[in-house]
Amino acid sequence: MKLMILGNEKALRAIAPLVGDSDFVHFSEISGAIDTLSKREFDVILLDSQFPEIEEACCRIKEITPAALLIFGVSGEDSWKRAWALDVDGFVPDKIGKAELVARLKAVFRPCTNRGKVTV
């Protein structure tokens, strides 16, 4: 599974160990992510719920790619409401284990493709 992670270094340190050996790239700014999305295909994009330009990022990403878009680091009712309003494909709570993350990635990835078994 090809993943893109959009968030700051703290977000990357939190999520990278959970995605293990997956093929992923990381961006802390939207411009680099958008440029890469125009050149490469990704299966899932994980976007930090604290990303400063989250609304713009969601809109631009959805215009460019059919990849599943998930918001991660969601905690507390206000954070859930804000994430829900972004009309994304799924949410990853702030406190999550590897098995649950893998299950969530498989769940959003499955409708997008029938390429076979997903490993993370």
C-alpha distances in whole Angstrom, upper triangle without the diagonal:
4,6,10,13,16,19,22,22,23,20,17,19,19,15,14,15,14,10,11,10,6,6,8,12,14,17,21,22,21,23,20,17,19,20,16,15,18,17,13,10,8,6,8,11,12,16,19,22,24,23,26,25,23,25,25,21,20,23,22,18,19,21,19,15,14,11,11,13,14,17,17,20,22,26,29,30,31,27,26,28,27,23,24,26,24,22,19,16,16,18,17,20,22,22,19,18,15,15,16,13,11,13,13,9,9,12,12,9,11,14,12,11,12,10,11,10,6,7,7
4,7,10,13,17,19,19,21,18,16,18,18,15,13,15,14,10,12,10,7,5,6,8,11,14,18,19,18,19,17,14,15,16,13,12,15,13,10,8,5,5,7,9,11,14,17,20,22,21,24,23,21,23,22,19,18,20,19,15,17,19,16,13,13,10,11,12,14,16,17,20,22,25,29,30,30,26,26,28,26,23,24,26,22,22,18,16,17,18,17,21,22,23,20,20,17,18,18,15,13,15,15,11,12,15,13,10,13,15,13,12,15,12,14,13,10,10,10
4,6,10,13,16,16,17,14,12,15,15,11,11,13,12,9,11,11,7,6,4,7,9,11,14,16,15,17,15,12,14,15,12,11,15,14,11,9,6,6,5,6,7,11,13,16,19,17,20,19,18,20,19,16,15,18,17,13,15,18,15,13,13,9,10,10,11,13,13,16,19,22,25,27,27,23,22,25,23,19,21,23,20,19,16,14,14,15,14,18,18,20,17,17,15,17,16,13,12,15,13,10,12,14,12,11,14,16,14,14,17,15,16,16,12,12,10
4,7,10,13,14,15,13,11,14,14,11,11,14,14,11,13,13,10,9,5,5,6,8,11,12,12,13,11,8,11,12,10,9,13,13,10,10,7,8,7,5,6,8,11,14,16,14,17,16,15,17,16,13,13,16,14,11,14,16,14,12,13,10,10,10,10,12,12,15,18,21,25,26,25,21,21,23,21,18,20,21,18,18,15,15,15,15,14,18,18,20,18,19,17,19,18,15,15,17,15,12,15,17,14,13,17,18,16,17,20,19,20,19,16,16,13
4,6,9,10,12,9,7,11,11,9,9,12,12,10,13,14,11,11,7,6,5,6,8,11,11,13,12,9,12,14,12,12,15,16,14,13,10,11,9,6,5,6,8,11,13,11,14,14,13,16,16,12,13,16,15,12,15,17,16,14,16,12,12,10,10,10,10,12,15,18,22,23,22,19,19,21,19,16,19,20,17,18,15,15,14,14,13,15,15,17,16,17,16,18,17,14,15,17,15,13,16,18,15,15,19,20,18,20,23,22,23,21,18,17,14
4,7,10,11,8,8,12,12,11,11,15,15,14,16,18,15,14,11,9,6,5,6,7,8,11,10,7,11,13,12,12,15,16,15,15,13,14,11,8,6,5,6,10,10,8,11,11,10,13,13,9,11,14,13,11,14,16,15,15,16,14,13,11,10,10,10,12,14,18,21,22,21,17,18,20,17,15,18,18,15,17,14,15,15,14,14,16,15,18,18,19,18,21,20,16,18,20,17,15,19,20,17,18,21,22,20,22,25,25,26,25,21,21,18
4,7,8,6,7,10,10,10,11,15,15,15,17,19,17,17,13,11,8,6,5,8,9,12,12,10,13,16,15,15,19,20,19,19,16,17,14,11,8,6,5,8,8,6,9,10,10,13,14,11,13,16,15,14,17,19,19,18,20,17,16,13,12,10,9,10,13,16,19,21,19,16,17,19,17,15,18,19,16,18,16,17,16,15,14,15,14,16,17,19,19,22,20,17,19,21,19,17,21,22,20,20,24,25,23,26,29,28,29,27,24,23,20
4,5,5,6,9,10,11,12,15,16,16,18,20,19,18,15,13,9,8,5,8,11,14,13,13,16,18,17,18,21,22,21,22,19,21,18,14,12,10,8,11,9,8,10,12,12,16,16,14,16,19,19,17,21,23,22,22,24,21,20,17,16,14,12,12,15,17,20,22,21,17,20,22,19,17,21,22,19,22,20,21,20,18,16,17,15,17,18,20,20,23,22,19,21,24,22,20,24,25,23,24,28,29,27,29,32,31,32,30,26,25,22
4,5,5,6,9,10,10,13,15,15,17,18,18,18,14,12,9,9,7,11,14,16,15,15,18,20,19,20,23,24,22,23,20,22,19,16,14,13,11,13,12,11,13,16,16,20,20,17,19,23,22,20,24,26,24,24,26,23,22,19,18,16,14,13,17,19,22,24,23,20,22,24,22,20,24,25,23,25,22,23,22,20,18,18,15,17,18,19,19,23,22,19,21,24,22,21,25,26,25,25,29,30,28,30,33,31,32,30,26,24,21
4,5,5,6,9,10,12,14,15,17,19,19,19,16,15,12,12,10,14,17,19,18,18,21,23,22,22,26,26,25,25,22,23,20,17,14,13,10,12,11,11,14,16,16,20,21,19,20,24,23,22,25,27,26,26,27,24,22,20,17,15,12,11,14,16,19,22,21,18,20,23,20,19,23,24,22,25,22,23,21,18,16,15,12,14,15,17,17,21,20,18,20,23,21,21,24,26,24,25,29,30,29,31,33,32,32,30,26,25,21
4,5,5,6,8,11,12,13,15,17,16,17,14,13,10,11,9,13,15,18,17,16,19,21,20,20,24,24,23,22,19,19,16,14,10,9,7,9,9,9,13,15,14,18,19,16,17,21,21,19,21,24,23,23,23,20,19,16,14,12,9,8,12,14,17,20,19,15,17,20,18,16,20,21,19,21,19,19,17,15,12,12,10,12,13,15,15,18,17,15,17,20,18,17,21,22,21,21,25,26,25,27,30,29,29,27,23,22,18
4,5,5,6,9,10,10,12,14,14,14,11,10,7,9,9,13,15,18,16,14,18,20,18,19,22,22,20,20,17,18,15,13,10,10,9,12,12,12,15,17,16,20,20,17,18,22,21,19,22,24,23,22,23,19,18,16,14,13,11,11,15,17,20,23,22,19,20,23,21,19,22,23,21,23,20,20,18,16,14,15,13,14,14,15,14,18,18,14,16,19,18,16,20,22,20,21,24,26,25,26,28,27,27,25,21,20,16
4,6,6,7,9,11,12,14,15,16,13,13,11,13,12,16,19,21,19,18,22,23,21,22,26,26,24,23,20,21,18,16,13,14,12,15,14,15,18,20,19,23,24,21,22,25,25,23,25,28,27,25,26,23,22,19,17,16,13,12,16,17,21,24,24,20,22,25,23,21,24,26,24,26,23,23,21,18,15,15,13,13,14,14,14,17,18,15,17,20,19,18,22,23,23,23,26,28,27,28,31,29,29,27,23,20,17
4,6,7,8,10,12,15,15,17,14,14,12,14,14,18,19,22,21,19,23,24,23,23,27,27,24,24,20,20,17,15,12,13,10,13,13,14,18,20,18,22,23,20,21,25,25,22,24,28,27,25,25,22,20,18,15,14,10,9,13,14,18,21,21,18,19,22,21,19,22,24,22,24,21,21,18,15,12,12,9,10,10,11,11,15,14,12,15,17,16,16,19,21,20,21,24,26,26,27,29,28,28,25,22,20,16
4,6,5,7,9,12,12,13,11,12,11,13,14,17,18,21,19,17,20,22,20,20,24,24,21,20,17,16,14,12,9,11,10,12,14,14,18,19,17,21,22,19,19,23,23,20,22,25,24,22,22,18,17,15,13,12,9,9,13,15,19,21,21,18,18,22,20,18,20,23,21,22,18,18,16,13,10,11,10,10,9,10,9,13,12,9,12,14,13,13,16,18,17,18,21,23,22,23,26,24,24,22,18,16,12
4,5,5,7,9,9,11,9,10,9,13,14,17,19,21,19,17,20,22,19,20,23,23,20,19,16,16,14,13,11,13,12,16,16,16,20,21,20,23,24,20,21,24,24,21,23,26,24,22,23,19,18,17,15,15,12,13,16,19,22,25,25,21,22,25,24,21,24,26,23,24,21,20,18,16,14,15,14,14,12,12,10,14,14,11,12,16,15,14,17,19,19,18,21,24,23,23,25,24,23,21,17,15,11
4,6,5,9,10,12,12,13,13,16,17,21,23,25,23,21,24,25,23,23,27,26,23,22,19,19,16,16,14,16,15,18,19,20,23,25,23,26,27,24,24,28,27,24,26,29,28,25,25,22,20,19,17,17,14,14,18,19,23,26,27,23,23,27,26,23,26,28,26,27,23,22,20,18,15,15,14,13,11,10,8,12,13,11,12,15,16,15,17,20,20,20,22,25,24,25,26,25,24,21,17,15,11
4,5,9,9,12,12,14,14,17,18,22,23,25,23,21,24,26,23,23,26,26,23,21,18,17,14,14,12,15,14,17,19,19,23,24,22,25,26,23,23,26,26,23,24,28,26,24,23,20,18,17,15,15,12,13,16,18,21,24,25,21,21,25,24,21,23,26,24,24,21,19,17,15,12,13,12,11,9,7,5,8,10,7,8,12,12,11,14,16,17,17,19,22,22,22,24,22,21,18,15,12,9
4,6,6,9,8,11,12,16,17,20,21,23,21,19,22,23,20,20,23,23,19,18,14,13,12,12,11,14,14,17,19,19,23,24,22,24,25,22,21,25,24,21,22,25,24,21,21,17,15,15,14,15,13,14,17,20,23,26,26,23,22,25,24,21,23,26,23,23,20,18,16,15,13,15,15,14,12,10,7,10,11,8,8,11,12,10,12,15,15,14,17,20,19,19,21,19,18,16,12,10,6
4,6,9,9,12,14,17,20,23,24,26,23,21,24,25,21,22,25,24,21,20,17,16,15,15,14,17,18,21,22,22,26,27,25,28,28,25,25,28,27,24,26,28,26,24,23,20,19,19,17,18,16,18,21,23,27,29,30,26,26,29,28,25,27,30,27,27,23,22,20,19,16,18,18,17,14,12,9,11,13,11,10,14,15,13,14,18,18,17,19,22,22,21,22,20,19,16,13,10,6
4,6,8,12,14,18,20,23,24,25,22,20,23,24,20,21,24,22,19,18,15,15,15,16,16,19,20,23,25,24,28,28,26,29,29,26,26,29,27,24,26,28,26,23,23,19,19,20,19,20,19,20,23,26,30,32,33,29,29,32,30,27,29,31,29,29,25,23,22,21,19,21,21,20,18,15,12,14,16,14,12,16,17,14,15,19,19,17,19,22,21,20,21,18,18,15,12,9,6
4,6,10,12,16,19,21,21,23,20,18,20,21,17,17,21,19,16,14,12,11,11,12,13,16,18,21,23,22,26,26,24,26,26,23,22,25,24,21,22,25,22,19,19,16,16,16,16,18,17,19,22,25,28,30,31,27,26,29,28,25,26,29,26,25,22,20,19,19,17,20,20,20,17,16,12,14,15,12,11,14,14,11,13,16,16,14,16,19,18,17,18,16,16,13,10,8,5
4,7,10,14,17,19,19,20,17,15,18,18,14,15,18,16,12,12,10,10,11,12,13,16,18,22,23,22,25,25,23,25,25,21,21,24,22,19,21,23,20,17,18,15,15,16,17,19,18,20,23,26,30,32,32,28,28,30,29,25,27,29,26,25,22,20,20,20,19,22,22,22,20,19,16,17,19,15,14,17,17,13,15,18,17,14,17,20,17,17,18,16,16,15,12,10,9
4,7,10,13,16,16,17,14,12,15,15,12,13,16,15,12,11,9,10,9,9,10,13,15,18,20,18,21,21,20,22,22,18,18,21,19,16,19,21,18,16,17,13,14,14,14,16,15,18,21,24,27,29,29,25,25,28,26,22,25,26,23,23,20,19,18,18,17,20,20,21,19,18,16,18,18,15,14,17,16,13,15,18,16,15,18,20,18,18,20,18,19,18,14,13,10
4,7,10,12,13,14,11,9,12,13,10,11,14,13,11,12,10,12,11,10,10,12,14,18,18,16,19,19,18,21,20,16,17,20,18,15,18,20,17,16,17,14,15,15,15,16,16,18,21,24,28,29,29,25,25,27,25,22,25,26,22,23,20,20,19,19,18,21,20,22,20,20,18,21,21,17,17,20,19,16,18,21,19,17,21,22,20,20,23,21,22,21,18,17,14
4,7,9,11,12,9,8,12,13,10,12,15,15,13,14,12,14,12,10,10,10,11,15,15,13,16,16,15,18,18,14,16,19,17,15,18,20,17,17,19,15,16,14,14,14,14,16,19,22,25,27,26,22,23,25,23,20,23,24,21,22,19,19,19,18,17,19,18,20,19,20,18,21,21,17,18,21,19,17,20,22,20,19,23,24,22,23,25,24,25,24,20,19,16
4,6,7,9,7,6,10,11,10,11,14,15,14,15,14,16,14,11,10,10,11,14,14,11,13,13,13,16,15,12,14,17,15,13,17,18,16,16,19,16,17,15,15,14,14,16,19,22,25,27,25,22,23,25,22,19,23,23,20,21,19,20,20,19,18,20,19,22,21,22,21,24,23,20,21,24,21,19,22,24,21,21,25,25,23,25,28,26,28,27,23,22,20
4,7,9,8,8,11,13,13,14,17,18,17,19,17,19,16,13,12,10,10,13,11,8,10,10,12,15,14,11,14,17,15,14,18,19,18,19,21,19,19,16,16,14,14,15,18,21,23,25,23,20,22,23,20,19,22,22,19,21,19,21,20,19,18,20,18,21,21,23,22,26,24,21,23,25,23,21,24,26,23,23,27,28,25,27,30,29,31,30,26,25,22
4,6,6,7,9,11,11,13,15,17,17,18,17,19,17,14,13,11,11,14,12,9,9,9,10,13,11,9,13,15,13,13,16,17,16,17,20,18,19,16,17,16,16,17,19,22,25,26,24,21,23,24,20,19,22,21,18,21,19,21,21,20,20,22,21,24,24,26,25,28,27,23,25,27,25,23,26,27,24,24,28,28,26,28,31,30,32,31,28,27,25
4,6,5,6,9,10,10,12,15,15,16,15,18,16,12,13,10,12,14,13,9,10,8,9,11,9,6,10,11,9,9,13,13,13,14,17,16,17,14,15,15,16,18,19,23,25,26,23,20,22,22,19,18,20,19,16,18,17,19,20,19,20,22,22,25,25,27,26,29,27,23,25,27,24,22,25,25,22,22,26,26,23,26,29,28,31,30,27,27,25
4,5,5,6,9,10,11,13,14,16,16,19,18,15,16,14,15,18,17,13,13,11,13,14,11,9,13,13,10,11,14,14,13,15,18,17,19,17,19,18,20,21,23,27,29,30,27,24,26,26,22,21,24,23,19,21,20,22,23,23,24,26,25,28,28,30,29,31,30,26,28,30,27,24,27,28,25,24,28,28,25,27,30,29,32,32,29,29,27
4,6,5,6,9,10,11,12,14,14,17,16,14,15,14,15,18,18,14,15,13,14,16,14,11,14,15,12,12,16,16,13,15,18,17,18,17,18,18,19,21,24,27,30,31,29,25,27,27,24,22,25,24,21,22,20,22,23,23,23,25,25,28,27,28,27,30,29,25,26,28,26,23,26,27,24,23,27,27,24,26,29,28,30,30,26,26,24
4,5,5,6,9,10,10,12,11,14,13,10,11,11,13,16,16,13,14,12,13,14,12,9,11,13,10,9,12,13,11,11,15,13,15,13,15,15,17,19,21,25,27,28,26,23,24,25,22,20,22,22,18,19,17,18,19,20,20,23,22,25,25,26,24,27,26,22,23,25,22,19,22,23,20,20,23,23,20,22,25,24,27,26,23,23,21
4,5,5,6,9,10,11,12,15,14,11,14,13,15,18,18,15,15,13,13,14,11,8,11,11,7,7,10,10,8,10,13,13,15,13,16,17,19,21,23,26,29,29,27,24,25,25,22,20,22,21,18,19,17,18,20,21,22,25,25,28,27,29,27,29,28,24,25,27,24,21,24,24,21,20,24,23,20,22,25,25,27,28,25,25,24
4,6,5,7,9,12,13,16,16,14,16,16,18,21,21,18,18,16,17,17,14,12,14,15,11,10,14,13,10,12,15,15,18,17,19,20,22,24,26,30,32,33,31,28,29,29,26,24,26,25,21,22,20,22,23,24,25,28,28,31,30,31,29,31,30,27,27,29,26,23,26,27,23,22,26,25,22,23,27,25,28,29,26,26,25
4,5,5,6,9,10,13,14,12,14,15,18,21,21,18,19,17,17,19,16,13,15,16,12,11,14,14,10,11,14,13,16,15,18,19,20,23,25,29,32,33,31,28,28,29,26,24,26,26,22,22,20,20,22,23,23,26,26,29,28,28,26,28,28,24,24,26,24,21,23,24,21,20,23,23,20,21,24,22,25,25,23,23,21
4,5,5,6,7,11,11,10,13,14,17,20,21,18,19,17,16,17,15,12,13,13,10,8,10,10,7,7,10,10,13,13,15,17,19,22,24,28,30,31,29,26,26,27,24,22,23,23,19,19,17,17,19,21,22,25,25,28,27,28,26,27,26,23,22,24,22,19,21,22,18,17,20,20,17,18,21,20,23,24,21,22,21
4,6,8,10,14,15,14,17,17,20,23,24,20,21,19,19,19,16,14,15,14,11,10,12,10,7,8,12,12,15,16,19,21,23,26,27,31,34,34,32,29,29,30,27,24,26,25,21,21,19,20,22,24,25,28,29,32,30,31,29,31,30,26,26,27,25,22,24,25,21,20,23,22,18,19,23,22,25,26,24,25,24
4,7,10,14,15,15,18,19,22,25,26,22,24,21,21,22,19,17,18,18,14,13,15,14,10,10,14,13,17,17,20,22,24,27,29,33,36,36,35,32,31,32,30,27,28,28,24,24,22,22,24,26,26,30,30,33,31,31,29,31,30,27,26,28,26,22,24,25,22,20,23,23,19,19,22,21,24,25,23,24,23
4,7,10,12,12,16,17,20,23,25,22,24,22,21,22,20,17,17,18,15,13,14,14,11,10,12,11,14,15,18,20,22,25,27,31,34,35,34,30,30,31,29,26,27,27,24,23,20,20,22,23,24,27,28,30,28,28,26,27,27,23,22,24,23,19,20,22,19,17,20,20,16,16,19,17,20,21,19,20,19
4,7,9,10,14,16,20,22,24,22,24,22,20,21,20,17,16,17,15,12,13,13,10,8,9,8,11,13,16,19,20,24,25,29,32,33,32,29,28,29,27,24,25,25,22,21,18,17,19,21,22,25,26,28,26,26,24,25,24,21,20,21,20,16,17,19,16,13,16,16,12,13,16,14,17,18,16,17,17
4,6,7,11,13,17,19,22,19,22,20,19,20,19,15,15,16,15,11,12,14,11,8,9,6,9,10,13,15,17,20,22,26,29,30,29,26,25,26,24,21,22,23,20,19,15,14,16,18,18,22,23,24,22,23,20,21,21,17,16,18,16,13,14,16,13,10,14,14,11,12,15,13,16,16,13,15,14
4,7,10,13,17,19,22,20,23,22,19,20,20,17,15,17,16,12,13,15,13,9,8,5,6,9,11,14,16,19,21,24,27,28,28,25,23,25,24,20,21,22,19,18,14,12,13,15,16,20,21,23,20,21,18,18,18,15,13,15,13,9,10,12,9,7,10,11,8,9,12,11,13,13,11,12,12
4,7,10,13,15,18,17,20,19,16,17,18,14,13,15,15,11,12,15,13,10,9,5,5,6,7,11,12,16,17,21,24,24,24,21,20,22,20,16,18,19,16,15,11,10,10,12,12,16,18,19,17,18,16,17,15,12,12,13,11,7,10,11,8,7,11,12,10,11,14,14,15,15,12,13,12
4,6,10,12,15,13,16,15,13,14,14,11,10,13,12,9,10,13,12,10,10,7,6,5,6,8,10,13,15,19,22,23,22,19,18,20,18,14,16,17,14,14,10,10,10,11,12,15,16,18,17,18,17,18,17,13,14,15,12,10,13,13,11,10,14,15,13,15,18,18,19,19,15,16,14
4,7,9,12,11,14,14,11,14,15,11,11,14,14,11,13,16,15,13,13,10,9,6,5,6,6,10,12,15,19,20,19,16,15,18,16,12,15,16,13,14,10,10,9,9,9,12,13,15,14,15,14,16,15,11,12,14,11,10,13,14,11,12,16,17,15,18,21,20,21,20,16,16,14
4,6,9,7,11,10,8,11,12,9,8,12,12,10,12,15,15,14,15,12,11,7,6,5,6,9,10,14,17,18,17,13,14,16,13,10,13,14,11,13,10,11,10,9,10,12,12,15,15,17,17,19,17,14,16,17,14,13,17,17,14,15,19,19,18,21,24,24,25,24,20,20,18
4,5,5,9,10,8,11,13,10,11,15,15,14,16,19,19,18,19,16,14,11,9,6,5,6,8,12,15,16,15,11,13,15,12,10,14,15,12,15,12,14,12,10,9,11,10,13,14,16,17,19,17,14,17,18,15,15,19,19,17,18,22,22,21,24,27,27,28,26,23,22,19
4,6,9,10,7,10,13,11,11,14,16,15,16,19,20,19,20,18,15,12,9,6,6,6,6,9,11,13,11,8,9,11,9,7,11,12,10,13,12,14,12,9,9,10,9,13,14,17,18,21,18,15,19,19,16,17,20,20,18,20,23,23,23,26,29,29,30,28,25,25,22
4,6,9,8,11,13,12,13,16,17,16,18,21,22,22,23,20,19,15,13,9,9,8,9,11,13,14,12,9,12,13,10,10,14,14,13,16,15,17,16,13,13,12,11,15,17,20,21,23,21,18,22,23,20,20,24,23,21,23,27,27,26,29,32,32,33,31,28,27,24
4,6,5,9,10,9,10,13,14,14,16,18,19,19,21,19,17,14,13,10,10,10,11,14,16,17,15,12,14,15,12,11,15,15,13,16,14,17,16,14,14,15,14,17,19,21,22,25,22,19,22,24,20,20,24,23,21,22,26,26,25,28,31,31,32,31,27,27,24
4,6,9,9,9,12,14,14,15,17,19,20,21,23,21,20,17,16,13,14,13,14,16,18,19,16,13,16,16,13,13,17,16,14,17,17,20,19,17,18,18,17,21,22,25,26,28,26,23,26,27,24,23,27,27,24,26,29,29,28,30,34,34,35,34,31,31,28
4,6,6,6,9,10,11,12,14,16,17,18,20,19,18,15,15,13,14,15,16,18,20,20,17,15,17,17,13,13,16,14,12,15,15,18,18,17,18,19,19,23,24,27,27,29,27,24,26,27,24,23,27,26,23,24,28,27,26,29,32,32,34,34,30,30,28
4,6,5,6,9,10,10,12,14,15,16,18,16,15,12,12,9,12,13,13,16,17,17,15,12,14,14,10,9,12,11,8,12,11,14,15,14,15,16,16,20,21,24,24,26,24,21,23,24,21,20,23,23,20,21,25,24,23,26,29,30,31,31,27,28,25
4,5,5,6,9,10,11,13,15,16,17,17,16,12,13,11,14,16,15,18,19,18,15,13,14,13,10,10,12,9,7,10,11,14,15,15,17,19,19,23,24,27,27,29,26,23,25,26,22,21,25,23,20,22,25,24,23,26,30,30,32,32,29,30,28
4,6,5,6,8,10,11,12,14,16,16,16,13,15,14,16,18,18,21,22,22,19,17,18,17,14,13,15,13,10,12,13,16,17,18,20,21,22,25,26,29,29,30,28,25,27,27,24,23,26,25,22,23,26,25,23,26,30,30,32,32,29,30,28
4,6,5,6,8,10,11,12,14,13,14,10,12,11,14,16,16,20,22,22,19,17,17,17,14,13,15,14,10,12,11,14,15,15,17,19,20,23,23,26,25,27,25,22,23,24,21,20,23,22,19,20,23,22,20,23,27,27,29,29,26,27,25
4,6,5,6,9,10,11,12,12,11,8,10,9,13,15,15,19,20,20,18,15,15,15,12,10,12,11,7,8,8,11,12,13,15,18,19,22,22,25,24,26,23,20,22,22,19,18,20,20,16,17,21,19,18,21,25,25,27,27,24,25,24
4,6,5,6,9,11,12,13,13,11,13,13,17,19,19,22,23,23,20,18,18,17,14,13,14,12,9,9,10,13,15,16,19,21,23,26,26,28,28,29,27,24,25,25,22,21,23,22,18,20,22,21,19,22,26,27,29,29,27,28,27
4,6,5,6,9,11,12,13,11,14,15,18,20,21,24,26,26,23,21,21,21,17,16,17,15,12,13,12,15,17,18,20,23,24,27,27,29,28,30,28,24,25,26,23,21,23,23,19,20,23,21,19,22,25,26,28,29,26,28,26
4,5,5,6,9,9,10,8,11,12,15,19,19,23,25,25,23,20,20,20,17,15,16,16,12,12,10,12,14,16,18,21,22,25,24,26,25,26,24,21,22,23,20,17,20,20,16,16,19,18,16,18,22,22,25,25,23,24,22
4,6,6,7,8,9,8,11,13,17,20,20,23,25,25,23,21,20,19,17,15,15,14,11,10,9,10,13,16,18,21,23,26,25,27,26,27,25,22,22,22,19,17,19,18,15,15,18,16,14,17,21,21,24,25,23,24,23
4,6,8,10,12,12,15,17,20,23,23,27,29,28,26,24,23,23,20,18,18,17,14,13,13,14,17,19,22,25,27,30,29,31,30,30,28,25,26,26,23,21,23,22,18,18,21,19,16,19,22,23,26,27,25,27,26
4,7,9,12,12,15,17,20,23,24,28,30,30,28,25,25,25,22,20,21,20,16,15,14,15,18,20,22,25,27,30,29,30,29,29,28,25,25,25,22,20,22,21,18,17,20,18,15,17,21,21,24,25,23,25,24
4,5,9,9,13,16,19,22,23,27,29,29,28,25,24,24,22,19,20,19,16,15,13,13,16,18,20,24,25,28,26,27,26,26,25,22,21,22,19,17,18,18,14,13,16,15,11,14,17,17,20,22,20,22,21
4,6,9,12,15,18,22,22,26,28,28,27,24,23,23,22,19,19,19,16,14,11,11,14,17,19,23,25,27,25,26,25,25,23,20,20,20,17,15,16,15,12,11,13,11,8,11,14,15,18,19,18,20,20
4,6,10,13,15,19,20,24,26,26,26,23,21,22,21,17,18,19,15,14,11,9,12,14,16,20,22,24,22,23,21,21,20,17,16,17,14,11,13,13,9,8,11,10,7,10,14,14,16,17,15,17,16
4,7,10,13,16,17,20,23,23,23,20,18,19,18,14,15,16,13,11,8,6,8,11,13,16,19,21,19,20,18,19,17,14,14,14,11,9,10,10,6,7,10,9,7,10,14,15,16,17,14,16,15
4,7,10,13,14,18,20,20,20,16,15,16,15,11,12,13,10,9,6,5,7,9,11,14,16,19,17,19,18,19,17,14,15,15,11,10,13,12,8,10,13,13,11,14,18,18,20,20,17,18,17
4,6,10,10,14,17,17,17,14,12,14,13,9,11,13,10,10,6,6,5,5,7,10,13,15,14,16,15,16,14,11,13,13,9,9,12,11,9,11,14,14,13,16,19,20,21,20,17,18,16
4,7,7,11,14,14,14,10,10,12,10,7,9,11,9,10,7,8,7,5,6,8,10,13,13,16,16,17,15,12,14,15,11,11,15,14,12,14,17,18,17,20,23,24,24,23,20,20,18
4,6,9,12,14,14,10,10,13,12,9,12,14,12,14,11,11,9,6,4,6,7,10,10,12,13,15,12,10,13,14,11,11,15,15,13,16,19,20,19,22,24,25,25,23,20,19,17
4,6,10,12,12,9,10,13,12,10,13,15,14,16,14,15,12,8,6,5,4,8,9,12,14,16,14,12,15,16,14,14,18,18,17,19,22,23,23,25,28,28,28,26,23,22,19
4,7,9,9,6,6,9,9,7,10,13,13,14,13,14,11,7,6,5,5,9,10,14,16,17,14,13,17,17,14,15,19,18,17,20,22,23,23,26,29,29,29,27,24,24,21
4,7,8,6,6,10,10,10,12,15,15,17,16,17,14,10,9,6,5,8,11,15,17,19,16,15,19,19,16,18,21,20,20,23,25,26,26,29,32,32,32,30,27,26,24
4,6,5,6,9,10,11,12,15,16,18,18,19,16,13,12,9,9,11,14,18,21,22,19,18,22,22,19,21,24,23,22,26,28,28,29,32,34,35,35,33,30,30,27
4,5,5,6,9,10,10,12,15,16,17,18,16,13,14,11,12,14,17,20,23,24,20,20,24,23,20,22,25,23,22,26,28,28,29,32,34,36,36,34,31,31,29
4,5,5,6,9,10,11,13,15,16,18,16,14,15,13,13,16,18,22,25,26,22,22,25,25,21,23,26,24,23,27,29,28,29,32,35,36,37,35,32,32,30
4,5,5,6,9,10,11,14,14,16,13,11,11,10,10,13,16,19,21,23,19,18,22,22,18,20,23,22,20,23,26,26,26,29,32,33,34,32,29,29,26
4,5,5,6,9,10,12,12,13,11,8,10,9,11,13,15,19,21,21,18,17,20,19,16,18,21,19,18,21,23,23,24,27,30,31,31,30,27,28,25
4,5,5,6,9,11,12,14,13,11,13,13,14,17,19,22,24,25,21,20,23,22,19,21,24,21,20,23,25,24,25,29,31,33,33,33,30,30,28
4,5,5,7,10,11,14,13,11,13,13,14,18,19,23,24,25,22,20,23,23,19,21,24,22,20,23,25,24,24,28,31,32,33,32,29,30,28
4,5,5,8,8,10,9,8,10,11,12,16,17,20,21,22,19,17,20,19,16,17,20,18,16,19,22,21,21,24,27,29,29,29,26,26,24
4,5,6,7,9,9,8,12,12,15,18,18,22,23,23,19,18,21,20,16,17,20,17,15,19,21,20,20,24,27,28,29,29,26,27,25
4,5,8,11,12,12,15,16,18,21,22,25,26,26,23,21,24,23,19,20,23,20,18,21,23,22,22,25,29,30,31,31,29,30,28
4,6,9,10,11,14,15,17,21,21,24,25,25,22,20,22,22,18,18,21,19,16,19,21,20,19,23,26,28,29,29,26,27,26
4,7,9,10,14,16,19,22,21,24,24,25,21,20,21,20,16,17,19,17,14,16,18,17,16,20,23,25,27,27,24,26,25
4,6,8,11,14,17,19,19,21,21,21,18,16,18,17,13,13,15,14,10,13,16,14,14,17,21,22,24,23,21,22,21
4,7,10,14,17,19,17,19,19,19,16,14,15,14,10,10,12,10,7,10,12,11,11,14,17,19,20,20,18,19,19
4,7,10,13,15,14,16,16,16,13,11,13,12,8,9,11,9,7,11,13,12,13,16,19,20,21,20,17,19,17
4,6,10,12,11,14,14,15,12,10,13,12,8,10,13,11,10,13,16,16,16,19,22,23,23,22,19,19,17
4,7,8,7,10,11,12,9,7,11,11,8,9,13,12,11,14,17,18,18,21,23,23,23,21,18,18,15
4,6,6,10,12,13,10,9,13,13,11,13,16,15,15,18,20,21,22,24,26,27,26,24,21,21,18
4,6,10,12,14,12,11,15,15,13,15,18,18,18,20,23,24,25,27,29,29,29,26,23,22,19
4,7,10,12,10,10,14,15,13,15,18,18,19,21,23,25,26,28,29,29,29,26,23,21,18
4,7,8,6,7,10,11,10,12,15,15,16,18,20,22,23,25,26,26,25,22,19,18,15
4,6,5,6,9,10,11,12,14,16,17,18,20,23,23,24,26,25,24,20,17,16,13
4,6,5,6,9,10,10,12,14,16,16,18,21,21,22,23,22,20,17,14,12,9
4,6,5,6,9,10,11,12,15,15,16,19,20,21,21,21,19,15,13,11,10
4,5,5,6,9,10,10,13,14,15,18,19,20,21,21,20,17,14,13,11
4,5,5,6,9,10,11,12,14,17,17,18,20,20,18,16,13,12,9
4,5,5,6,9,10,10,12,15,16,16,17,16,15,12,9,8,6
4,5,5,6,9,10,10,13,15,15,16,17,15,12,10,10,10
4,5,5,6,8,10,12,13,15,16,17,16,14,12,12,11
4,5,5,6,8,11,11,12,14,14,14,12,9,10,9
4,6,5,6,9,10,10,11,12,11,9,7,9,9
4,6,6,7,10,11,12,14,13,12,10,12,13
4,6,6,7,10,12,13,14,13,11,14,13
4,6,5,7,9,10,11,10,8,11,12
4,5,6,7,9,9,9,9,12,13
4,6,8,10,12,13,12,16,17
4,7,9,11,13,12,15,16
4,6,8,10,10,14,16
4,6,9,10,14,16
4,7,8,12,14
4,6,10,13
4,6,10
4,7
4
